[in-house]
């Protein structure tokens, strides 16, 4: 076994551990948020205020607003879970020694697409969420949707596009490798 392959296996084990830790942290945050919705409504409202306060000062958490926020959060959560699952499968394959395969290219593309859609979905969700929590404000006559695309979002979009491109390259390279093996 080469030194590079062993380093990749160690890195893959470390990344799988990090995925487990991220998943555990993510699940605990989801459980805590649900607990707040049902048992600590004031804490939930304060958390929403802390997120939207720089852009909006007055919010009203009606059942419609809470339902919208929960739906948007569930949509974003599904993307996080999918991204973690794809990353797990990719690093598991690397750990088993399958480095240049079409399946890994597809998984790498899925990780990139999930990050790309997740970044866009978070941006749109923030705008729709702000509309939802301000829609029922007393005395409000006009409604606005605010989208916040900052440098961090742009970097994530750029890196996600890079990962998608590398996934395409890996699929093509695995096809070339398979073709070369058939000649030998």
Secondary structure, 3 states (H helix, E strand, C coil): CCHHHHHHHHHHHHHHHHHHHHHHHHHHHHHHHHHHHHHCHHHHHHHHHHHHCCCCCCCCCCHHHHHHHHHHHHHHHHHHHHHHHHHHHHHHHHHCCCCCCHHHHHHHHHHHHHHHHHHHHHHHHHHHHHHHHHHCCCCCCCCCCCCCCCHHHHHHHHHHHHHHHHHHHHHHHHHHHHHHHHHC
